[in-house]
């Protein structure tokens, strides 16, 4: 229902769409009440025979930042998959941003934080988006500091959280973000998390189809996001995976290429073949298989992509592989520019976007 709240905000000037959203909300509530809660259980492939005991302070901490109109819950499967797909395991934390970009979020007192629709004129996007991305980066910083503090001996009221946090290696913190979350990771690494970067506590970062260029709806001049990261780069090895949809936008491509080129090298840049922005979301696993082609026909996925689910698996595998190679003491081989099948290599992108080798 959170996405329906977003729809209301986006179509706030249309009485008809408000009525449609209300009807859909009631339908969702009825269906959710009637259907078994585990009718559709999304799964990614994973293989393991047993869970071996893990020493305290031995696992990397992956902190995930969701995109605009999303929340932490809608990326639960991705985060769960990363704990399995990263060789050796990982602790993965996700959270709801409180900057007004989430479809569902509450403040410390339990009050709902409304979604802020894409502004037309006021507030000025040049003020709103940089303010939001800075708040998001600070929230990421707070989550990291909180979990690392518990891992270092502080006690929380949750016994399970205490156990899990003890497993965190505070020198292996990996920020990962999708869309607006990608911009959040860039902001964190270049501003509020810079001390962690300089102290070599952030071995790598991952940007999943990052939102690097904002085009205001009023037709005014767009701008890069976040600005400091574009000026100074991300000073850790970074994996950037882009959709064909985003990379075909000249402004977005120029901004993303600039961010890549200014960041610490060697960095890795890949374009996932036959993808739109929606292919980086796990929605294809939450809906019945027969509805996935319907979503492609209406433009959510690339209509030439025969399997959104396989594509998503490849994206998860590429992210997990990169994190393993950059954080595992046993992974001595440098990250090859080639990715898993269906993801373009750096060399291909260098011809299209003048990327550094």
C-alpha positions as CSV (number, residue, x, y, z in Angstrom):
1,X,0.0,0.0,0.0
2,X,3.0,2.3,0.4
3,X,3.4,2.5,-3.4
4,X,-0.3,3.5,-3.6
5,X,0.5,6.4,-1.3
6,X,3.2,7.4,-3.7
7,X,0.7,7.2,-6.6
8,X,-1.6,9.5,-4.7
9,X,1.2,12.0,-4.2
10,X,2.3,11.8,-7.8
11,X,-1.3,12.3,-9.1
12,X,-2.3,14.7,-6.3
13,X,-4.0,17.0,-8.8
14,X,-6.2,14.3,-10.3
15,X,-9.4,13.5,-8.5
16,X,-9.9,10.5,-10.7
17,X,-6.5,9.0,-9.9
18,X,-7.1,9.6,-6.2
19,X,-10.3,7.5,-6.4
20,X,-8.5,4.8,-8.4
21,X,-5.8,4.6,-5.8
22,X,-8.3,4.3,-3.0
23,X,-10.1,1.4,-4.8
24,X,-6.8,-0.4,-5.5
25,X,-5.8,0.0,-1.8
26,X,-8.9,-1.7,-0.7
27,X,-8.4,-4.5,-3.3
28,X,-4.8,-5.0,-2.0
29,X,-6.0,-5.2,1.6
30,X,-8.7,-7.8,0.7
31,X,-6.4,-9.9,-1.4
32,X,-3.7,-9.8,1.3
33,X,-6.3,-10.9,3.9
34,X,-7.7,-13.8,1.8
35,X,-4.6,-15.2,0.2
36,X,-2.1,-17.3,2.2
37,X,0.9,-15.1,3.2
38,X,3.4,-17.5,1.6
39,X,1.5,-18.2,-1.6
40,X,4.4,-16.6,-3.6
41,X,7.7,-17.2,-1.9
42,X,10.5,-15.5,-4.0
43,X,13.8,-17.4,-4.0
44,X,17.2,-16.9,-5.5
45,X,19.5,-19.9,-6.1
46,X,21.8,-20.7,-3.3
47,X,23.7,-23.8,-2.3
48,X,25.0,-24.7,1.1
49,X,24.8,-27.9,3.2
50,X,25.1,-26.5,6.7
51,X,25.8,-23.3,8.6
52,X,29.2,-23.4,10.1
53,X,30.0,-21.6,13.4
54,X,31.2,-18.0,12.7
55,X,33.9,-16.3,14.8
56,X,33.1,-12.9,16.2
57,X,34.2,-9.9,14.1
58,X,34.7,-12.1,11.0
59,X,32.0,-11.0,8.6
60,X,31.7,-7.9,6.4
61,X,28.8,-5.4,7.0
62,X,26.8,-4.5,3.9
63,X,24.5,-1.5,4.4
64,X,21.8,-1.1,1.8
65,X,20.2,2.2,0.7
66,X,16.8,1.9,-1.1
67,X,15.7,4.1,-4.1
68,X,13.2,6.9,-4.5
69,X,9.6,5.7,-3.7
70,X,11.0,2.5,-2.2
71,X,11.8,1.3,1.3
72,X,14.0,-1.3,2.9
73,X,11.3,-4.0,2.8
74,X,11.1,-4.1,-1.0
75,X,14.8,-5.1,-1.1
76,X,14.6,-7.8,1.5
77,X,15.2,-10.6,-0.9
78,X,18.3,-8.9,-2.4
79,X,19.7,-8.4,1.1
80,X,18.9,-11.9,2.1
81,X,20.5,-13.3,-1.1
82,X,23.7,-11.3,-0.5
83,X,24.2,-13.0,2.9
84,X,24.2,-16.3,1.0
85,X,25.9,-15.3,-2.3
86,X,28.9,-13.5,-0.8
87,X,31.4,-16.2,-0.3
88,X,32.0,-16.7,3.4
89,X,28.8,-14.9,4.4
90,X,28.0,-11.3,5.4
91,X,25.9,-9.2,7.7
92,X,23.4,-7.2,5.6
93,X,21.5,-4.2,7.1
94,X,18.7,-2.4,5.3
95,X,16.5,0.5,6.6
96,X,13.8,2.9,5.7
97,X,15.1,6.4,4.9
98,X,13.3,9.2,6.7
99,X,13.9,12.0,4.3
100,X,10.5,11.8,2.5
101,X,11.8,9.6,-0.3
102,X,10.4,6.3,1.1
103,X,6.9,5.0,0.3
104,X,6.6,3.8,3.9
105,X,8.6,5.2,6.9
106,X,7.9,6.3,10.4
107,X,9.8,8.6,12.7
108,X,11.2,7.8,16.2
109,X,7.7,8.4,17.7
110,X,6.0,6.1,15.3
111,X,4.4,8.8,13.2
112,X,4.2,8.2,9.5
113,X,6.6,10.3,7.3
114,X,4.7,11.3,4.1
115,X,6.3,10.7,0.7
116,X,7.5,14.0,-0.9
117,X,6.4,13.9,-4.5
118,X,8.7,15.1,-7.3
119,X,8.4,18.9,-7.0
120,X,7.3,21.2,-9.8
121,X,8.8,24.6,-9.0
122,X,8.6,24.5,-5.2
123,X,10.5,23.2,-3.3
124,X,13.3,23.7,-5.7
125,X,14.8,20.3,-6.7
126,X,18.3,22.0,-6.4
127,X,17.6,22.5,-2.7
128,X,15.5,19.4,-2.0
129,X,17.5,16.6,-3.6
130,X,20.9,17.6,-2.2
131,X,19.3,18.0,1.3
132,X,17.7,14.6,1.0
133,X,20.8,12.8,-0.2
134,X,22.8,14.3,2.7
135,X,20.2,13.2,5.2
136,X,20.2,9.7,3.7
137,X,24.0,9.5,4.0
138,X,23.8,10.6,7.6
139,X,21.2,7.9,8.2
140,X,23.6,5.3,6.7
141,X,26.3,6.6,8.9
142,X,24.1,6.3,12.0
143,X,23.2,2.7,11.1
144,X,26.9,1.8,10.6
145,X,28.0,3.4,13.8
146,X,25.1,1.9,15.8
147,X,25.8,-1.7,14.6
148,X,29.6,-1.3,15.0
149,X,29.1,0.0,18.5
150,X,27.1,-3.0,19.5
151,X,29.6,-5.2,17.8
152,X,32.3,-3.6,19.9
153,X,30.6,-4.4,23.2
154,X,27.7,-2.1,23.8
155,X,24.5,-3.8,24.6
156,X,21.1,-3.3,22.9
157,X,17.8,-4.5,24.2
158,X,17.6,-7.1,21.5
159,X,19.6,-10.3,22.3
160,X,19.6,-11.5,18.7
161,X,20.9,-8.1,17.5
162,X,23.7,-8.4,20.1
163,X,24.7,-11.8,18.7
164,X,24.6,-10.7,15.1
165,X,26.5,-7.5,15.6
166,X,29.3,-9.3,17.4
167,X,30.0,-11.0,14.0
168,X,30.7,-7.7,12.2
169,X,34.2,-6.9,11.1
170,X,34.3,-3.1,11.6
171,X,37.1,-2.8,9.0
172,X,35.0,-4.3,6.2
173,X,32.0,-2.0,5.7
174,X,30.4,-2.0,2.3
175,X,27.8,0.6,1.3
176,X,25.4,-0.6,-1.4
177,X,22.6,1.4,-3.0
178,X,20.0,1.3,-5.8
179,X,18.9,4.4,-7.7
180,X,18.7,7.3,-5.2
181,X,20.5,4.8,-2.9
182,X,23.4,4.8,-5.3
183,X,23.6,8.6,-5.0
184,X,23.4,8.1,-1.2
185,X,26.4,5.7,-1.3
186,X,28.4,8.2,-3.3
187,X,27.5,11.0,-0.8
188,X,28.4,8.8,2.2
189,X,31.8,7.9,0.8
190,X,32.7,11.5,-0.2
191,X,31.3,13.4,2.9
192,X,30.0,12.0,6.2
193,X,31.6,8.6,5.7
194,X,34.9,10.0,4.5
195,X,36.7,9.3,7.8
196,X,35.8,5.6,7.5
197,X,37.1,5.6,3.9
198,X,40.4,7.3,4.9
199,X,40.8,4.8,7.8
200,X,40.5,1.9,5.2
201,X,37.3,0.6,6.8
202,X,35.4,0.8,3.6
203,X,37.1,-1.7,1.2
204,X,34.6,-1.1,-1.6
205,X,31.2,0.3,-2.6
206,X,28.4,-0.7,-5.0
207,X,26.1,1.6,-7.1
208,X,23.2,-0.2,-8.7
209,X,21.8,1.9,-11.5
210,X,22.6,5.1,-9.6
211,X,20.6,8.3,-10.0
212,X,23.4,10.6,-10.9
213,X,21.6,13.4,-12.7
214,X,18.4,15.2,-11.7
215,X,16.1,16.6,-14.5
216,X,13.6,19.0,-12.9
217,X,10.0,18.5,-14.0
218,X,9.6,22.2,-14.7
219,X,12.1,22.0,-17.5
220,X,14.8,24.0,-15.8
221,X,18.5,23.1,-16.0
222,X,19.4,19.7,-14.5
223,X,22.2,19.0,-12.2
224,X,24.6,16.2,-11.0
225,X,23.9,14.3,-7.8
226,X,25.7,14.3,-5.4
227,X,27.9,17.2,-6.4
228,X,31.0,16.6,-4.2
229,X,31.3,13.0,-5.3
230,X,31.2,14.2,-9.0
231,X,33.9,16.7,-8.2
232,X,36.2,14.5,-6.2
233,X,35.1,10.9,-6.9
234,X,34.6,8.0,-4.6
235,X,37.9,7.0,-3.1
236,X,37.3,3.3,-2.8
237,X,37.0,0.6,-5.4
238,X,33.5,0.9,-6.8
239,X,31.3,-1.3,-8.9
240,X,28.7,0.7,-10.9
241,X,26.1,-1.3,-12.7
242,X,23.8,0.7,-15.0
243,X,20.6,-0.1,-17.0
244,X,20.5,0.5,-20.7
245,X,17.6,2.8,-20.0
246,X,19.6,5.1,-17.8
247,X,22.8,4.9,-19.8
248,X,21.0,5.9,-23.0
249,X,20.1,9.3,-21.4
250,X,22.9,11.6,-22.5
251,X,22.9,13.6,-19.2
252,X,22.7,10.5,-17.0
253,X,25.5,8.8,-19.0
254,X,27.7,11.8,-18.8
255,X,27.2,12.1,-15.1
256,X,27.7,8.4,-14.3
257,X,30.8,8.2,-16.5
258,X,32.2,11.3,-14.8
259,X,31.7,9.8,-11.4
260,X,33.4,6.6,-12.5
261,X,36.3,8.4,-14.0
262,X,37.0,10.6,-11.0
263,X,36.7,7.7,-8.6
264,X,39.6,5.5,-7.3
265,X,40.9,3.2,-10.0
266,X,40.7,0.5,-10.9
267,X,36.9,0.8,-10.6
268,X,34.4,-1.5,-12.5
269,X,31.6,-0.3,-14.7
270,X,29.1,-2.5,-16.4
271,X,25.9,-2.1,-18.3
272,X,23.3,-4.8,-17.9
273,X,22.0,-5.8,-21.4
274,X,18.3,-5.3,-22.2
275,X,17.4,-3.6,-19.0
276,X,15.3,-0.8,-17.7
277,X,15.6,0.8,-14.3
278,X,12.9,-1.7,-13.0
279,X,15.1,-4.7,-13.8
280,X,17.2,-3.8,-10.8
281,X,14.3,-4.4,-8.5
282,X,13.1,-7.7,-7.1
283,X,9.5,-7.1,-8.0
284,X,9.7,-9.8,-10.7
285,X,10.0,-12.4,-7.9
286,X,7.1,-11.0,-5.9
287,X,4.6,-11.2,-8.7
288,X,3.4,-14.5,-10.4
289,X,5.6,-15.5,-13.4
290,X,2.8,-14.8,-15.9
291,X,2.6,-11.2,-14.9
292,X,6.3,-10.5,-15.6
293,X,5.7,-10.1,-19.4
294,X,2.8,-7.8,-18.7
295,X,5.1,-5.6,-16.6
296,X,7.5,-5.6,-19.6
297,X,4.8,-4.6,-22.0
298,X,3.8,-1.6,-19.9
299,X,7.5,-0.5,-19.7
300,X,8.6,-1.6,-16.3
301,X,11.1,-4.0,-17.8
302,X,12.8,-4.1,-21.2
303,X,10.4,-5.9,-23.5
304,X,13.4,-7.6,-25.3
305,X,14.5,-9.2,-22.1
306,X,13.1,-12.8,-22.0
307,X,13.7,-13.4,-18.3
308,X,13.7,-10.6,-15.8
309,X,14.3,-13.1,-13.0
310,X,17.5,-14.5,-14.6
311,X,18.7,-10.9,-15.2
312,X,18.2,-10.1,-11.5
313,X,20.0,-13.2,-10.5
314,X,23.0,-12.1,-12.6
315,X,22.9,-8.6,-11.0
316,X,23.0,-10.1,-7.5
317,X,25.8,-12.5,-8.5
318,X,27.9,-9.7,-9.9
319,X,27.4,-7.6,-6.7
320,X,28.2,-10.5,-4.5
321,X,31.3,-11.5,-6.5
322,X,32.6,-8.0,-6.5
323,X,32.2,-7.7,-2.7
324,X,33.9,-11.0,-2.1
325,X,36.9,-10.1,-4.3
326,X,37.3,-6.8,-2.5
327,X,36.9,-8.0,1.0
328,X,38.1,-11.6,1.2
329,X,41.7,-12.1,2.3
330,X,41.7,-15.2,0.1
331,X,40.6,-13.4,-3.1
332,X,44.0,-12.3,-4.5
333,X,43.1,-12.0,-8.1
334,X,42.1,-8.5,-9.3
335,X,38.5,-8.0,-10.4
336,X,38.3,-8.7,-14.0
337,X,36.4,-6.2,-16.1
338,X,34.2,-8.9,-17.5
339,X,31.0,-9.7,-15.6
340,X,28.6,-12.6,-15.5
341,X,26.7,-13.3,-18.7
342,X,24.5,-10.5,-19.9
343,X,26.5,-7.7,-18.3
344,X,28.7,-5.6,-20.6
345,X,32.4,-5.3,-19.9
346,X,34.4,-2.2,-19.1
347,X,36.1,-2.3,-22.4
348,X,32.8,-2.1,-24.2
349,X,31.7,0.8,-22.1
350,X,35.0,2.6,-22.6
351,X,34.1,2.8,-26.3
352,X,30.6,4.1,-25.6
353,X,31.4,6.3,-22.6
354,X,35.1,7.0,-22.7
355,X,35.7,5.2,-19.5
356,X,39.1,4.6,-18.2
357,X,40.6,1.1,-18.4
